[in-house]
Amino acid sequence: MRITSRILINNFIQGFTKNQTQIAKIQESIASGKRINRPSDDPVGITQVLSYKRTLESLGQYKRNIDQGKNWLNITSTALTNLKNLVVRANEIAIAQASSTADDFSRDVAAQEIQVIFDQVAQLANTKLDNRYIFGGYKTNTAPFDSSGAYSGDDGEIKVEISPDVSVVVNISGNRVFKGSGGGKDIFTILSDLKTALENDNSTGIAAQLGELNSALEQVIREISYAGAKINQLETTRERTLDFETEFTLLLSGTEDMDMAKAITELNAKQLAYEASLAAAKRVILQSLVDFLR
Amino acid sequence: MAGIDSIIQIGKRALVANKTALDVTSHNIANVNTEGYSRQRAVLNPTPPLDVQPGPIGTGVEIKMIERVYDRFLGLQITNEKQNLGRWEELSKLYDRVETTFTETSEASGLSQLMVDFWNAWYDLANNPTGQPERSTVRIKTETLANNLKQKASELQQIQKDSDSSINVGIGEINLLTKQIAILNEKISQIETRGLQANDYRDQRQNLIEELGHWLNITAFENEDGKVTILTGGGRPLVDNMTSWNLTAEKDSSGFYAVKWVDEKGNKTDITSSITSGKLGAWLEMRDTNLPDLLSQINELAAGLIKEVNRLHSQGIGLSPFTSLTSDYAVADPAQALSDINSGLPFYSEISTGSFQIWVYDNTGAVVTSATIAIDNTTTLNSLRTAVDAVTGITATINSNNTLTITGDSGNTFAFANDTSNALMALGLNTFFTGENALDISLNSVIEGDTNNIATGVVDPSTGNYGVGNNSIALSIAALQSKLTMSTDTVTFAEFYTNLVGYVGSKTQEATSNLEHQETIVNQLSNYQDSISGVSLDEEMANLMLFQQAYDAAAKLVTMADELFQTLLEMV
């Protein structure tokens, strides 16, 4: 093939443009730390990267959902534990006052204490989390119990999604735990009946509430363990979510991140080729017969 | 036997011939860097000998012709490859722009991320339906998402418009080229009918033909008389003999330029569909096929979001029922069935036989009444109005712009529930989004005005009761992200979009690698052509020496002949 200086220059320009493009690309990757800087860098890789990023964001959100659910259940559990203590206390009073050693005076004092317990129970039944009443079902914006213990909430179940398509109910209906709807005991009625019996110095009446209080205690304890079980479920899910997070972070990094050692080695190799092409061009292109005539 | 003057004649011819050869060499050296220049060669020939005793005696040298060293078939091949080069150059440039629109790698600004933010905002709202910050966040995230979709769609439209105006500019260039080629046809023919070679004009013409191929698909062939005929798509001539035909760009009903071929009488023929390569072909392909395809996908995504979110939202209730509500989508004709294609409703096809509930409350919040409104394929806006108006405690009217307004009487409020017909969603009653595609997707003004209207819960369909802590609608909307809602229920919204990004990536990659490939082909052909036609300075320098020496020697001949004459004269 006949070679002209134009061919030499063309080849040189083509070669060094290519080298420069490749160097720029590696440099971009090193600067950003990412192997994929635009969709065309790796069309399949970018869909994976987006999918992993999306999953990580969702996992973060599920963690927030779980924490929110745990807040509900924790405050519910605390309120119910206090309720349990109050019922236990009422039970102790009832046992003490049911005995023959109790007299009219001690029962009057006890009646007052039961009234205080009643008010405390009513207060617990109106427990709030972030300005929301937790025992009112869906009616979170109005106090579900009045001072007489009448319920104005509903049976709404508030759910939290803790993983895709898995949601758990995080509220406990005040109607069920305080008012015994669905075959349980109405704690307010028991307390006010007990108080009436104490005021009336009615030993049989007092004794009659003992059994009721025991059932009520069981009812409260059942709900506490229900809340505890839910908290456990949420914690297990949270841990699994964290595991997934670690796994997807690794996957994302493996797909998206640049292998620095490899990139820098590659950059060095390209740079060497680039410099060599410049050196060769200097020697070949600049020489012609003109240099040797005369 | 010839006289001494024949030596002078031979010397003179040799001087002229070598001088001409030197001219040709100088011309070559001068044009060493001229694009498309083919080196020329003086073809030396002995002049006819004198047929005298003792045998034919040579009479010297002449320049037979000045030859252009050129491979015609290589020229044709380059013209062909330039058409593909032009196409990939422009496709690659345009896809680079498209890709920028879909670059998702920057944190926080990509559509993929914005969609996740949107769904997460709904989860946060589900976790606290009465929270004002959560409600504002849903609003802000929705607006950001809608704006991004709009921005993407309008960027794609902008690229489409730019391709379109490039077509108009390109046609101007093409007309200029064909005119010049026709003029060169004439010049070449004038020179060559005199038996000469129009070398430089041929180089110029070949350059212009290659340039023309860069713009659009052409077939060029040389006739026996040396003139070139050029045809473009559909066999329409652009150049024949000394005539050139113009192309013209005219806006058609779609608002885009159609490429038309103009005949000698000024009649125009649309040849848009037969332009398949060159820059013009690339612009047409992008404008008419590739960009509409991407636009339709992004529109499909937006329409899917609008549809699915609205379907759930329209059956829910915000923090309080409505005192008055106007439908978002207008119908074309209130007497037309809502589910008819001509109803004017963008989501008319979603309407099916079914019903929805309206619950009416008095100013204390107590239930006044409820009604179940039946919907089927004969329901019109008129009949719907009548049915809604008949419900105690509310009034329904049709506005001048063919929307429906429902108002509670004397402080009454109302809410919707349990829509099995999708009529609420299709009419835009109690909906979240407004619009029908990526260009007009927005937050419904009812929600923009008051975020308490974001539906999070539902009305109990048997009692009409509702509680603000109900988060079932918010949860369902948030859960849409993992539902198979797109591409006939095979992928999620996010997967649909991710696939689109991957598709744009692979198209861009394809354009880039095809461009590189095409550049290599054209470069190799050019190198090949250069090895035949290109000027080599080394070679020219050698020739320079050769012809210079010959010229010197020829001059010596004349001097020597003169001396011979002197010798003769001295004899006298």
Interface residues (C-beta under 8 A of the other chain):
Chain A: M1 R2 I3 T4 S5 R6 I7 N10 N11 Q14 K34 I36 N37 R38 P39 S40 D41 D42 P43 V44 I46 T47 V49 L50 S51 K53 R54 E57 S58 G60 Q61 R64 N65 Q68 D130 N131 R132 G136 G137 Y138 K139 T140 N141 G153 D154 G156 I158 K159 V160 E161 P164 D165 S167 N171 S288 L289 V290 L293
Chain B: V32 N33 Y95 E99 T100 F102 T103 E104 T105 G110 S112 Q113 V116 D117 W119 N120 Y123 D124 A126 N127 N128 P129 T130 G131 G457 N465 Y466 G467 V468 G469 N470 N471 S472 L475 A478 A479 Q481 S482 A494 E495 T498 N499 V501 G502 Y503 V504 G505 S506 T508 Q509 T512 E519 N523 S526 N527 D530 S531 I532 G534 V535 S536 L537 D538 M541 A542 M545
